[in-house]
């Protein structure tokens, strides 16, 4: 493969087979809007994507400018690091992204992490080229919980004992620019995983743990890089935490749309005002023409039920393992 002269954009996403189609939309939208002079290296944290869906993703991203790489943590990494999270309500695969500094080759110094329920409308090269200014992470402040002390399920915790002061901001972890070099030096992932292991009952274990461990140590991105559903609940900019221009840009010209509400666009009866943007990109992938009907809906419910049974069984099994 011939790479462009400029530095490639390195992106990581995580998905199981159930999320393979949304992953394709996320990945394709990122590539579609990328500066044509830049190459995309996409690391997919594979949580069990079928060979058929892997083939469809490869068809979707069939370009000399895309280098698609499937990655998984080793058995040793799972046993020595991720089993600290075994008491959590989430499957172990949900924490794969916290192993990115160890899984991604050492030659890569940073990575953009995207949840697989986002649509990229902006050029990721502009996000990639932003300066860390010595910080280990860049993220968007959460508009609902602007500070850690505002998060309802954290208010009753020993925030002072954790070194959290009222001014420490809270970020949404669906879009992250990770300073891999810094994380490796400071063993950030180990600290986050350790915190999750000590507090497995947190409703948002990885996001909460990232915010606690990196409190006051992250750089703030423009909110347009992670537009969450709450922005559509404001009647006007005066009801929002934004000035008029930023509010209008955030609502009408987001750089990344993060479908944080339910149902998602691929679910039944989605009411998100920008769900059409998801289908715009979907119809340019190998899943073109797919729509949620009675058959696909019932099939998805059945698959989700099976996944929950497997997750519950695995959790019970892990709880029986010696610590």
C-alpha positions as CSV (number, residue, x, y, z in Angstrom):
1,X,0.0,0.0,0.0
2,X,1.3,3.4,-0.9
3,X,0.8,5.9,1.9
4,X,0.3,9.7,1.4
5,X,3.2,11.8,2.5
6,X,1.3,13.4,5.4
7,X,0.9,11.7,8.7
8,X,-2.0,9.1,8.7
9,X,-5.0,9.5,10.9
10,X,-5.2,6.7,13.4
11,X,-8.7,5.8,14.7
12,X,-9.9,3.0,16.9
13,X,-13.5,1.7,17.3
14,X,-14.9,-1.2,19.3
15,X,-17.8,-3.5,18.3
16,X,-19.2,-6.9,18.7
17,X,-21.3,-8.5,15.9
18,X,-24.4,-6.7,17.0
19,X,-22.7,-3.4,16.4
20,X,-21.0,-4.3,13.2
21,X,-23.4,-2.3,11.0
22,X,-23.2,0.9,13.2
23,X,-19.5,0.5,13.2
24,X,-19.5,0.5,9.4
25,X,-21.4,3.7,9.4
26,X,-19.0,5.3,11.9
27,X,-16.0,4.2,9.9
28,X,-17.3,5.1,6.5
29,X,-18.5,8.6,7.6
30,X,-15.0,9.2,9.1
31,X,-13.4,8.2,5.8
32,X,-15.9,10.0,3.6
33,X,-15.2,13.3,5.3
34,X,-11.5,12.9,5.7
35,X,-9.0,15.2,3.9
36,X,-8.4,13.3,0.6
37,X,-4.6,13.8,1.1
38,X,-4.7,11.8,4.4
39,X,-4.7,8.1,5.0
40,X,-6.9,6.4,7.6
41,X,-5.5,3.6,9.8
42,X,-8.5,2.0,11.5
43,X,-8.0,-0.3,14.4
44,X,-11.2,-2.4,15.1
45,X,-11.3,-3.8,18.6
46,X,-13.0,-7.0,17.7
47,X,-15.6,-8.2,20.3
48,X,-16.8,-11.1,18.2
49,X,-17.6,-9.8,14.7
50,X,-18.6,-12.6,12.3
51,X,-16.6,-13.3,9.2
52,X,-19.5,-12.3,7.0
53,X,-19.8,-8.9,8.6
54,X,-16.0,-8.4,8.5
55,X,-16.2,-9.0,4.8
56,X,-18.9,-6.4,4.4
57,X,-16.9,-3.9,6.4
58,X,-13.9,-4.5,4.1
59,X,-16.2,-3.9,1.1
60,X,-17.4,-0.7,2.7
61,X,-13.8,0.6,3.3
62,X,-12.3,-0.7,0.0
63,X,-9.8,2.1,-0.6
64,X,-6.1,2.4,-0.9
65,X,-6.3,5.2,1.6
66,X,-7.7,2.9,4.3
67,X,-5.6,0.4,6.3
68,X,-8.1,-1.7,8.3
69,X,-6.6,-3.7,11.2
70,X,-8.4,-6.1,13.5
71,X,-7.1,-6.3,17.0
72,X,-7.8,-8.1,20.3
73,X,-6.1,-8.1,23.6
74,X,-4.1,-11.2,24.3
75,X,-5.2,-13.9,26.7
76,X,-2.6,-12.7,29.2
77,X,-3.8,-9.1,29.0
78,X,-7.4,-10.2,29.6
79,X,-6.3,-12.3,32.6
80,X,-3.9,-9.8,34.2
81,X,-5.8,-6.6,33.5
82,X,-9.4,-6.9,32.4
83,X,-10.4,-9.4,35.0
84,X,-10.1,-6.6,37.5
85,X,-13.4,-5.6,36.0
86,X,-15.0,-9.0,36.3
87,X,-17.6,-7.8,38.9
88,X,-18.9,-5.1,36.6
89,X,-22.3,-5.3,35.0
90,X,-20.6,-4.8,31.6
91,X,-19.0,-7.6,29.4
92,X,-15.2,-7.7,29.5
93,X,-15.1,-6.7,25.9
94,X,-16.6,-3.3,26.9
95,X,-13.2,-2.4,28.4
96,X,-11.0,-3.3,25.4
97,X,-10.4,0.3,24.5
98,X,-8.6,0.8,27.9
99,X,-6.0,-1.5,26.6
100,X,-5.3,0.6,23.4
101,X,-1.9,1.8,24.7
102,X,-0.8,-1.8,25.0
103,X,-2.5,-3.2,21.9
104,X,-1.7,-0.6,19.4
105,X,2.0,-0.8,18.1
106,X,4.4,1.4,20.0
107,X,5.2,3.4,16.8
108,X,1.8,5.1,17.2
109,X,1.9,8.0,19.7
110,X,-1.8,8.9,19.6
111,X,-5.2,7.6,18.5
112,X,-8.7,9.0,18.1
113,X,-11.2,6.7,19.8
114,X,-14.8,6.7,18.5
115,X,-17.8,4.9,20.0
116,X,-19.6,2.9,17.3
117,X,-22.8,5.0,17.7
118,X,-21.5,8.1,16.1
119,X,-21.6,9.7,12.6
120,X,-18.6,11.8,11.6
121,X,-19.5,14.9,9.7
122,X,-16.2,16.8,10.0
123,X,-12.6,16.2,8.8
124,X,-10.9,14.1,11.5
125,X,-7.6,15.5,10.3
126,X,-8.5,18.7,12.0
127,X,-9.2,16.8,15.3
128,X,-6.0,14.8,14.9
129,X,-3.8,17.9,14.4
130,X,-4.9,19.6,17.6
131,X,-2.2,20.1,20.3
132,X,-2.4,18.0,23.4
133,X,-0.4,20.8,25.3
134,X,1.1,18.1,27.5
135,X,-2.3,16.6,28.4
136,X,-3.0,12.8,28.2
137,X,-6.4,13.3,26.7
138,X,-8.7,15.6,24.7
139,X,-12.4,15.3,25.1
140,X,-15.7,17.2,25.1
141,X,-17.2,18.3,28.4
142,X,-20.5,16.6,29.1
143,X,-23.3,19.1,28.7
144,X,-25.6,17.3,31.2
145,X,-23.0,16.8,33.9
146,X,-20.6,19.7,33.5
147,X,-18.6,18.8,36.6
148,X,-17.8,15.5,38.3
149,X,-19.6,16.7,41.4
150,X,-22.8,17.2,39.3
151,X,-23.0,13.5,38.4
152,X,-25.9,12.1,40.5
153,X,-24.4,8.7,41.1
154,X,-21.0,10.2,42.1
155,X,-22.4,12.9,44.5
156,X,-22.6,10.4,47.3
157,X,-19.1,9.1,46.8
158,X,-16.0,10.2,48.6
159,X,-15.0,12.7,45.9
160,X,-12.8,14.7,48.4
161,X,-11.0,11.5,49.3
162,X,-10.4,10.9,45.6
163,X,-8.9,14.3,45.3
164,X,-11.8,15.7,43.3
165,X,-12.6,19.4,43.9
166,X,-15.9,21.0,42.7
167,X,-14.2,22.7,39.7
168,X,-13.2,19.4,38.1
169,X,-15.0,19.0,34.8
170,X,-16.7,15.8,33.5
171,X,-16.3,14.6,29.9
172,X,-18.2,12.3,27.7
173,X,-15.9,9.4,26.7
174,X,-17.6,8.6,23.3
175,X,-15.0,10.7,21.4
176,X,-11.5,10.8,22.7
177,X,-8.1,11.8,21.4
178,X,-5.7,9.7,23.4
179,X,-2.1,10.6,24.0
180,X,-0.8,7.1,23.8
181,X,2.8,8.1,24.7
182,X,1.6,9.8,27.9
183,X,-0.7,7.0,28.8
184,X,2.1,4.5,28.5
185,X,4.5,6.6,30.6
186,X,2.0,7.2,33.3
187,X,0.3,3.8,33.2
188,X,-3.1,5.5,32.9
189,X,-5.0,2.5,31.7
190,X,-3.8,0.4,34.6
191,X,-5.0,3.1,37.0
192,X,-8.4,3.3,35.3
193,X,-8.8,-0.4,35.3
194,X,-7.8,-0.6,39.0
195,X,-10.4,2.0,39.8
196,X,-13.1,0.1,38.0
197,X,-12.1,-3.1,39.8
198,X,-12.5,-1.2,43.1
199,X,-15.8,0.4,42.2
200,X,-17.7,-2.2,39.9
201,X,-21.1,-0.8,40.9
202,X,-20.7,2.5,39.0
203,X,-23.4,2.9,36.3
204,X,-20.8,4.2,33.8
205,X,-17.7,2.4,35.1
206,X,-15.2,3.3,32.3
207,X,-16.4,6.9,31.7
208,X,-16.6,7.6,35.5
209,X,-13.2,6.0,36.1
210,X,-11.6,7.9,33.3
211,X,-13.0,11.2,34.7
212,X,-11.8,10.4,38.2
213,X,-8.3,9.2,37.3
214,X,-7.8,12.1,34.7
215,X,-9.6,14.8,36.7
216,X,-8.1,18.2,35.7
217,X,-5.7,16.5,33.3
218,X,-7.5,16.6,30.0
219,X,-7.9,19.2,27.3
220,X,-11.3,20.4,26.3
221,X,-12.5,20.1,22.7
222,X,-15.1,22.2,20.9
223,X,-18.5,20.6,21.7
224,X,-19.1,20.2,17.9
225,X,-16.7,17.2,18.1
226,X,-19.2,15.3,20.2
227,X,-22.8,16.5,19.8
228,X,-25.0,14.5,22.2
229,X,-28.7,14.3,22.1
230,X,-29.3,16.7,25.0
231,X,-28.6,19.7,22.7
232,X,-31.9,19.0,20.9
233,X,-33.8,19.4,24.2
234,X,-32.9,23.1,24.6
235,X,-35.6,25.4,23.3
236,X,-33.0,28.0,22.4
237,X,-29.4,29.0,23.1
238,X,-30.6,30.9,26.1
239,X,-31.6,27.6,27.7
240,X,-28.3,26.0,26.9
241,X,-24.8,26.4,28.3
242,X,-23.6,27.8,24.9
243,X,-23.5,31.2,23.3
244,X,-25.8,31.7,20.3
245,X,-23.2,31.0,17.5
246,X,-21.9,27.8,19.2
247,X,-25.4,26.6,19.9
248,X,-26.4,27.1,16.2
249,X,-23.3,25.4,15.0
250,X,-23.7,22.6,17.4
251,X,-27.3,21.9,16.5
252,X,-27.1,22.4,12.8
253,X,-23.4,21.8,11.9
254,X,-22.0,19.2,14.3
255,X,-18.6,17.7,13.4
256,X,-19.6,14.4,15.1
257,X,-23.1,13.3,15.9
258,X,-23.2,11.0,19.0
259,X,-26.5,9.1,19.2
260,X,-26.6,8.9,23.0
261,X,-30.4,8.6,23.3
262,X,-32.5,5.5,22.8
263,X,-33.7,4.0,20.5
264,X,-30.7,4.4,18.2
265,X,-31.3,5.2,14.5
266,X,-31.1,1.4,13.7
267,X,-33.6,0.7,16.5
268,X,-37.4,0.8,16.2
269,X,-39.2,4.2,16.4
270,X,-36.0,6.4,16.7
271,X,-37.0,10.0,17.1
272,X,-33.5,11.6,16.9
273,X,-33.9,14.7,14.7
274,X,-30.7,13.8,12.8
275,X,-31.3,10.1,12.4
276,X,-31.4,10.7,8.6
277,X,-27.7,11.4,8.7
278,X,-27.1,7.9,9.9
279,X,-29.0,6.4,6.9
280,X,-27.3,8.8,4.5
281,X,-24.0,7.0,5.3
282,X,-25.6,3.6,5.8
283,X,-26.8,3.6,2.2
284,X,-23.2,4.1,1.0
285,X,-22.0,1.0,2.9
286,X,-22.4,-2.8,2.1
287,X,-25.5,-2.6,4.2
288,X,-27.2,-0.2,1.8
289,X,-31.0,-0.3,1.8
290,X,-31.2,-1.9,5.3
291,X,-34.1,-0.6,7.3
292,X,-35.6,-1.7,10.6
293,X,-38.8,-3.7,9.9
294,X,-40.7,-6.4,11.9
295,X,-38.2,-9.1,10.9
296,X,-35.0,-7.2,11.6
297,X,-36.5,-5.8,14.8
298,X,-37.5,-9.2,16.2
299,X,-34.2,-10.7,15.1
300,X,-32.3,-7.9,16.9
301,X,-34.3,-8.5,20.0
302,X,-33.6,-12.2,20.0
303,X,-29.8,-11.5,19.5
304,X,-29.8,-9.0,22.2
305,X,-31.5,-11.4,24.6
306,X,-28.9,-14.1,23.8
307,X,-26.1,-11.6,24.4
308,X,-27.6,-10.6,27.8
309,X,-27.8,-14.3,28.8
310,X,-24.2,-14.8,27.8
311,X,-23.1,-11.7,29.6
312,X,-24.9,-12.6,32.8
313,X,-23.6,-16.2,32.6
314,X,-20.0,-14.9,32.1
315,X,-20.4,-12.5,35.0
316,X,-21.6,-15.2,37.3
317,X,-18.7,-17.4,36.2
318,X,-16.2,-14.7,36.7
319,X,-17.5,-14.0,40.2
320,X,-16.7,-17.6,41.1
321,X,-13.1,-17.2,40.0
322,X,-10.4,-16.6,42.6
323,X,-9.2,-13.0,42.8
